[in-house]
Amino acid sequence: MKTSDLSPVRRKLLVPCIDYPGALALVPPPTPRVLDLKGVGDELRRASNALELLKELSSRLPNPDLITRTADRREAVRSSQIEGTNAGVNDLFTYEATGSGEGLPPDVRVTSNYVVALEYGLQNVRKNGPVALDSALVKELHAHLMNGVEHGGTPGEFRERQNWIGGGGTIYRARFVPPPPDRVPACMDDLARLLTCSPGEEEQMVLSLVMRMAIAHAQFEMIHPFIDGNGRVGRILLPLMLAAEGYPPVYLAGYLKDNLREYYDGLAGVQLRDEWSAWVQFFACGVEEAVQESMRTALALEGILHRWKGQLAHLGLRSHSSLLKFPELMIGAPVLTAHHASKALGISFPAASAALAQLEKMGILVQPVKQQRNRIFVATEVIEVLNRPAGG
């Protein structure tokens, strides 16, 4: 980290790295509550208005939790791909349906872990509100994310050695060096005061939820509290902050992945030069775009669900038919096996097998590979919706 890349304000925060002679680390200042921003008011207002529209739409959807379950998995894939993983949406659903990684990218396991961490966090904040977003929860998210993954650290524990960002494996060419490990707990406790706060109406005028999300994400990345998994944990915190305030979770990984250079440059501007305006503007635009994508996805999936139910209604099935249980399941789990379906729906294996065969005959499901045993069925319409580019 070159001192010449740092603003005078940031240079005052440098401290020596004990294990690396001559190297310097930056101890972040206290998490800001008020920022002197220029030219970003419109973006913040549009992002906040978009969140209110999504909240209203979600309240009118008959299956909001079902849509969220599906979107959770797309977010897990995209956020993990930012870190270089190869598993796609279809790979993740296949892994969940079969319980096996055979024939799938090896990193599908850590992508699945992302889902576990995200859903664990959502459950906590929906139950307890913003107060749940403390350092203990952050550690638990990391423990779930890195469970069974070799990464050089201890899952769920802050790092005990120095790390850095960029530099090709050497701290002396790093783009940014986070605080020494002994400073991490205090930095995270300070950040937790922002994460767990619930501003009053007047303070919301100055420190909106979108602003808090932008600040929290940049501050977390500046602290970089873990050896690995920082980017993913930092992005998991964003939908948790929304859910803690009663909003539907909004997922930004698609926007961030599509605008990766601007994402990293925005974070670097905050880290190195205390430049918040460009970062907050970029982030607020991302929230607005992510909300628009969430609404498009929700409406598309609800449309598919409605059409499937209509197709089944024309069959004149009895009310207790196992087949009628499948539309909702296929939206939330668009890759199925008979074993998975029987367990999820509480029906017999033969009943599940017969239903899957009927749905394939109707063209709702397809078998990518024809085989006699362990057959896998895919609702391609759902996968296609989830694979659409984030921007529309």
C-alpha positions as CSV (number, residue, x, y, z in Angstrom):
1,M,0.0,0.0,0.0
2,K,1.7,3.2,-1.2
3,T,1.3,6.1,1.1
4,S,1.2,8.3,-2.0
5,D,-2.2,6.7,-2.9
6,L,-3.7,7.8,0.4
7,S,-5.3,11.1,1.2
8,P,-3.7,13.1,4.1
9,V,-6.7,12.1,6.3
10,R,-6.1,8.4,5.7
11,R,-2.3,8.7,6.2
12,K,-2.9,9.6,9.8
13,L,-4.5,6.2,10.3
14,L,-1.5,4.1,9.3
15,V,0.2,1.8,11.8
16,P,3.1,-0.6,11.4
17,C,2.5,-4.3,10.5
18,I,4.4,-6.2,13.2
19,D,5.2,-9.3,11.1
20,Y,6.1,-7.4,8.0
21,P,8.9,-4.9,8.5
22,G,8.3,-1.6,6.6
23,A,4.7,-2.5,5.8
24,L,1.8,-0.3,7.0
25,A,-1.8,-1.1,7.8
26,L,-4.7,1.3,8.0
27,V,-6.9,1.3,11.0
28,P,-10.4,2.6,9.9
29,P,-11.7,5.6,11.7
30,P,-15.0,5.2,13.6
31,T,-17.9,4.3,11.4
32,P,-19.4,7.5,10.1
33,R,-23.0,8.5,11.0
34,V,-23.1,11.7,8.9
35,L,-21.4,12.2,5.6
36,D,-20.8,15.4,3.6
37,L,-22.1,14.1,0.3
38,K,-22.4,16.1,-2.9
39,G,-24.7,15.4,-5.8
40,V,-26.2,12.1,-4.6
41,G,-29.5,13.2,-3.1
42,D,-31.5,12.1,-6.2
43,E,-30.0,8.7,-6.2
44,L,-30.6,8.1,-2.5
45,R,-34.3,9.3,-2.9
46,R,-34.9,7.0,-5.9
47,A,-33.4,4.0,-4.1
48,S,-35.5,4.7,-1.0
49,N,-38.6,5.1,-3.1
50,A,-37.9,1.9,-4.9
51,L,-37.6,0.0,-1.6
52,E,-41.1,1.3,-0.6
53,L,-42.5,0.1,-3.9
54,L,-41.0,-3.3,-3.5
55,K,-42.4,-3.5,0.0
56,E,-45.9,-2.7,-1.3
57,L,-45.6,-5.3,-4.2
58,S,-44.4,-8.0,-1.8
59,S,-47.3,-7.4,0.5
60,R,-49.7,-8.1,-2.4
61,L,-47.9,-11.3,-3.7
62,P,-49.5,-14.6,-2.6
63,N,-46.1,-16.3,-2.3
64,P,-43.4,-13.8,-1.2
65,D,-41.5,-16.3,0.8
66,L,-41.4,-18.7,-2.1
67,I,-40.0,-16.0,-4.4
68,T,-37.4,-15.1,-1.7
69,R,-36.2,-18.7,-1.4
70,T,-35.5,-18.8,-5.2
71,A,-33.8,-15.4,-5.2
72,D,-31.7,-16.4,-2.2
73,R,-30.0,-19.1,-4.4
74,R,-29.4,-16.8,-7.3
75,E,-27.8,-14.3,-5.0
76,A,-25.6,-17.1,-3.5
77,V,-24.4,-18.0,-7.0
78,R,-23.7,-14.4,-8.1
79,S,-22.0,-13.3,-4.9
80,S,-19.8,-16.4,-4.9
81,Q,-19.0,-15.9,-8.6
82,I,-17.6,-12.4,-7.7
83,E,-15.0,-14.3,-5.7
84,G,-14.2,-16.6,-8.7
85,T,-16.4,-19.6,-8.2
86,N,-17.9,-21.5,-11.2
87,A,-21.1,-23.1,-9.9
88,G,-24.2,-21.8,-11.6
89,V,-27.8,-21.6,-10.6
90,N,-28.6,-25.0,-12.1
91,D,-25.6,-26.5,-10.4
92,L,-26.7,-25.3,-7.0
93,F,-30.3,-26.5,-7.3
94,T,-29.0,-29.9,-8.6
95,Y,-26.7,-30.2,-5.6
96,E,-29.6,-29.4,-3.2
97,A,-31.8,-31.9,-5.0
98,T,-29.4,-34.8,-5.2
99,G,-27.2,-34.2,-2.1
100,S,-24.2,-35.0,-4.3
101,G,-21.5,-32.9,-6.0
102,E,-20.8,-35.6,-8.6
103,G,-20.4,-34.0,-12.0
104,L,-20.7,-30.5,-10.6
105,P,-18.1,-27.8,-10.1
106,P,-16.2,-28.4,-6.8
107,D,-17.1,-25.0,-5.5
108,V,-20.8,-25.8,-5.4
109,R,-20.3,-26.7,-1.8
110,V,-19.3,-23.2,-0.7
111,T,-22.1,-21.7,-2.8
112,S,-24.5,-23.9,-0.9
113,N,-22.9,-22.8,2.3
114,Y,-23.8,-19.2,1.3
115,V,-27.5,-20.1,1.1
116,V,-27.2,-21.6,4.6
117,A,-25.6,-18.5,6.0
118,L,-28.0,-16.1,4.3
119,E,-31.1,-18.0,5.4
120,Y,-29.7,-18.3,9.0
121,G,-29.2,-14.5,9.0
122,L,-32.6,-13.7,7.6
123,Q,-34.3,-15.9,10.2
124,N,-32.4,-14.1,13.0
125,V,-33.1,-10.5,11.9
126,R,-36.7,-11.2,11.1
127,K,-37.2,-12.5,14.6
128,N,-35.1,-10.0,16.5
129,G,-34.8,-6.9,14.3
130,P,-31.6,-4.7,13.9
131,V,-30.3,-5.7,17.4
132,A,-29.5,-9.1,15.9
133,L,-26.8,-7.6,13.6
134,D,-24.0,-7.7,16.1
135,S,-20.5,-9.1,15.9
136,A,-21.6,-12.5,17.2
137,L,-24.0,-12.8,14.2
138,V,-21.3,-11.8,11.8
139,K,-19.1,-14.5,13.1
140,E,-21.9,-17.1,12.8
141,L,-22.5,-16.1,9.2
142,H,-18.8,-16.7,8.5
143,A,-18.9,-20.0,10.3
144,H,-21.8,-21.2,8.1
145,L,-20.2,-19.8,4.9
146,M,-16.8,-21.5,5.5
147,N,-18.0,-24.7,7.1
148,G,-15.9,-27.5,5.7
149,V,-14.0,-25.2,3.4
150,E,-10.2,-25.0,3.7
151,H,-9.3,-21.3,3.8
152,G,-6.4,-20.9,6.2
153,G,-8.4,-19.5,9.1
154,T,-11.0,-20.6,11.6
155,P,-14.6,-20.5,10.5
156,G,-16.5,-18.0,12.6
157,E,-13.5,-16.4,14.2
158,F,-11.8,-13.0,13.4
159,R,-8.4,-13.4,11.8
160,E,-5.3,-13.7,14.0
161,R,-2.9,-12.6,11.3
162,Q,-2.5,-9.8,8.9
163,N,-4.2,-9.9,5.5
164,W,-4.2,-7.6,2.6
165,I,-6.1,-6.8,-0.7
166,G,-4.4,-7.2,-4.0
167,G,-0.6,-7.3,-4.5
168,G,-0.2,-10.7,-6.0
169,G,0.5,-12.5,-2.8
170,T,2.8,-9.9,-1.2
171,I,1.8,-7.3,1.3
172,Y,4.4,-4.9,-0.1
173,R,2.5,-4.5,-3.4
174,A,-1.0,-4.6,-1.8
175,R,-3.6,-2.1,-3.0
176,F,-4.9,-1.9,0.6
177,V,-3.9,-3.3,4.0
178,P,-6.7,-3.6,6.6
179,P,-6.0,-3.1,10.3
180,P,-3.7,-5.5,12.3
181,P,-5.6,-8.4,13.8
182,D,-5.5,-7.0,17.4
183,R,-7.5,-4.0,16.2
184,V,-10.2,-6.0,14.4
185,P,-12.6,-6.7,17.4
186,A,-12.8,-3.0,18.4
187,C,-13.4,-2.0,14.8
188,M,-16.2,-4.6,14.4
189,D,-17.8,-3.5,17.7
190,D,-17.8,0.0,16.4
191,L,-19.4,-1.1,13.1
192,A,-22.0,-3.1,15.0
193,R,-23.2,0.1,16.6
194,L,-24.3,1.2,13.1
195,L,-25.7,-2.2,12.1
196,T,-27.8,-2.6,15.2
197,C,-29.1,1.0,15.4
198,S,-32.7,1.8,14.6
199,P,-32.7,5.5,13.8
200,G,-35.7,7.6,14.7
201,E,-37.8,9.4,12.1
202,E,-35.7,12.6,12.2
203,E,-32.4,10.8,12.0
204,Q,-33.7,8.8,9.1
205,M,-33.8,12.0,7.1
206,V,-30.1,12.3,7.5
207,L,-29.1,8.6,7.7
208,S,-31.4,6.7,5.5
209,L,-31.4,2.9,5.4
210,V,-29.7,3.0,1.9
211,M,-27.0,5.3,3.3
212,R,-26.5,3.0,6.3
213,M,-26.1,0.0,4.0
214,A,-23.6,1.8,1.8
215,I,-21.6,2.9,4.9
216,A,-21.7,-0.5,6.5
217,H,-20.6,-2.4,3.5
218,A,-17.6,-0.1,2.8
219,Q,-16.6,-0.1,6.5
220,F,-16.8,-3.9,6.7
221,E,-14.6,-4.3,3.6
222,M,-12.1,-1.8,5.1
223,I,-11.9,-3.9,8.3
224,H,-11.7,-7.2,6.4
225,P,-12.1,-9.1,9.7
226,F,-11.6,-12.6,8.3
227,I,-8.8,-14.4,6.4
228,D,-11.3,-15.3,3.6
229,G,-15.0,-14.8,2.9
230,N,-15.0,-11.1,3.6
231,G,-16.7,-10.0,0.4
232,R,-19.4,-12.7,0.7
233,V,-20.2,-11.9,4.4
234,G,-20.2,-8.2,3.6
235,R,-22.8,-8.8,0.8
236,I,-24.9,-11.1,3.0
237,L,-25.2,-8.2,5.5
238,L,-27.0,-6.0,3.0
239,P,-30.3,-8.0,2.6
240,L,-30.1,-8.7,6.4
241,M,-30.1,-4.9,7.1
242,L,-33.2,-4.6,4.9
243,A,-35.0,-7.6,6.4
244,A,-34.3,-6.3,9.9
245,E,-36.2,-3.1,9.1
246,G,-39.2,-5.1,7.7
247,Y,-38.3,-4.8,4.0
248,P,-38.1,-7.7,1.5
249,P,-34.5,-8.7,1.0
250,V,-32.9,-7.1,-2.0
251,Y,-29.9,-8.7,-3.6
252,L,-27.2,-6.6,-5.1
253,A,-24.6,-9.2,-6.2
254,G,-25.9,-9.2,-9.8
255,Y,-25.4,-5.4,-10.1
256,L,-22.0,-5.5,-8.4
257,K,-20.9,-8.4,-10.5
258,D,-21.9,-6.6,-13.7
259,N,-20.1,-3.5,-12.6
260,L,-17.1,-5.1,-10.9
261,R,-14.5,-2.4,-11.7
262,E,-16.8,0.4,-10.4
263,Y,-17.5,-1.7,-7.3
264,Y,-13.9,-2.2,-6.4
265,D,-12.9,1.4,-7.4
266,G,-15.7,2.8,-5.2
267,L,-14.5,0.8,-2.2
268,A,-10.9,1.8,-2.9
269,G,-11.9,5.4,-3.0
270,V,-13.4,5.1,0.5
271,Q,-10.5,3.0,1.8
272,L,-7.7,5.1,0.4
273,R,-9.0,8.6,0.1
274,D,-12.1,9.0,2.2
275,E,-14.2,9.6,-0.9
276,W,-17.7,8.6,0.0
277,S,-19.8,10.5,-2.6
278,A,-18.9,8.3,-5.6
279,W,-19.4,5.1,-3.6
280,V,-22.8,6.1,-2.1
281,Q,-24.0,7.2,-5.6
282,F,-22.9,3.9,-7.1
283,F,-24.4,1.9,-4.3
284,A,-27.8,3.8,-4.4
285,C,-28.0,3.2,-8.1
286,G,-27.4,-0.5,-7.4
287,V,-30.2,-0.7,-4.8
288,E,-32.6,0.9,-7.3
289,E,-31.6,-1.5,-10.1
290,A,-31.7,-4.5,-7.8
291,V,-35.2,-3.6,-6.7
292,Q,-36.3,-3.4,-10.3
293,E,-34.8,-6.8,-11.0
294,S,-36.5,-8.2,-7.8
295,M,-39.9,-7.0,-9.1
296,R,-39.4,-8.4,-12.6
297,T,-38.3,-11.7,-11.1
298,A,-41.2,-11.9,-8.7
299,L,-43.8,-11.1,-11.3
300,A,-42.2,-13.6,-13.8
301,L,-42.2,-16.4,-11.3
302,E,-45.7,-15.7,-10.1
303,G,-46.8,-15.8,-13.7
304,I,-45.2,-19.2,-14.3
305,L,-46.8,-20.5,-11.1
306,H,-50.3,-19.2,-12.1
307,R,-49.9,-20.8,-15.6
308,W,-48.8,-24.2,-14.1
309,K,-51.8,-24.2,-11.8
310,G,-54.1,-23.5,-14.7
311,Q,-52.6,-26.4,-16.7
312,L,-53.2,-28.8,-13.8
313,A,-56.7,-27.5,-13.2
314,H,-57.6,-28.6,-16.8
315,L,-56.7,-32.2,-15.9
316,G,-59.7,-32.5,-13.5
317,L,-57.6,-33.8,-10.7
318,R,-59.1,-34.8,-7.3
319,S,-58.4,-32.2,-4.6
320,H,-56.0,-34.5,-2.7
321,S,-53.9,-35.4,-5.8
322,S,-50.2,-35.3,-5.2
323,L,-49.7,-33.5,-8.5
324,L,-51.4,-30.3,-7.2
325,K,-48.6,-30.0,-4.6
326,F,-45.9,-29.6,-7.2
327,P,-46.2,-26.0,-8.6
328,E,-45.0,-24.2,-5.5
329,L,-42.3,-26.8,-5.0
330,M,-41.0,-26.3,-8.5
331,I,-40.8,-22.6,-8.1
332,G,-38.6,-22.9,-5.0
333,A,-36.8,-26.0,-6.1
334,P,-36.7,-26.1,-9.9
335,V,-34.4,-29.1,-10.0
336,L,-36.1,-32.2,-8.6
337,T,-35.6,-36.0,-8.0
338,A,-38.3,-38.3,-6.9
339,H,-36.6,-38.8,-3.6
340,H,-36.3,-35.0,-3.0
341,A,-39.9,-34.4,-4.0
342,S,-41.3,-37.2,-1.8
343,K,-39.4,-35.9,1.2
344,A,-40.3,-32.2,0.6
345,L,-44.0,-32.9,0.0
346,G,-44.5,-35.8,2.4
347,I,-45.7,-38.2,-0.3
348,S,-44.6,-41.7,-1.2
349,F,-41.8,-42.3,-3.6
350,P,-44.1,-43.9,-6.2
351,A,-46.5,-41.0,-6.1
352,A,-43.6,-38.5,-6.5
353,S,-42.2,-40.5,-9.5
354,A,-45.6,-40.7,-11.2
355,A,-46.2,-36.9,-10.7
356,L,-42.8,-36.1,-12.1
357,A,-43.4,-38.3,-15.1
358,Q,-46.8,-36.6,-15.7
359,L,-45.2,-33.1,-15.4
360,E,-42.5,-34.1,-17.9
361,K,-45.3,-35.4,-20.3
362,M,-47.0,-32.0,-20.0
363,G,-43.7,-30.2,-20.9
364,I,-43.4,-28.5,-17.5
365,L,-40.4,-30.5,-16.5
366,V,-37.5,-31.9,-18.7
367,Q,-34.9,-34.5,-18.1
368,P,-31.5,-33.1,-19.3
369,V,-30.1,-36.7,-19.2
370,K,-32.4,-39.6,-19.8
371,Q,-31.6,-42.4,-17.3
372,Q,-33.5,-45.2,-15.6
373,R,-32.4,-44.5,-12.0
374,N,-31.8,-41.3,-10.0
375,R,-33.6,-39.3,-12.6
376,I,-33.2,-35.5,-12.4
377,F,-36.1,-33.2,-13.6
378,V,-35.7,-29.5,-14.3
379,A,-38.2,-26.7,-14.5
380,T,-36.3,-24.9,-17.3
381,E,-38.7,-21.9,-17.3
382,V,-37.6,-21.0,-13.7
383,I,-33.9,-21.5,-14.4
384,E,-34.2,-19.2,-17.5
385,V,-35.7,-16.5,-15.3
386,L,-33.0,-16.8,-12.8
387,N,-30.3,-16.7,-15.5
388,R,-31.5,-13.5,-17.0
389,P,-28.9,-10.6,-16.8
390,A,-29.3,-8.5,-13.7
391,G,-29.9,-5.3,-15.8
392,G,-33.0,-6.8,-17.5
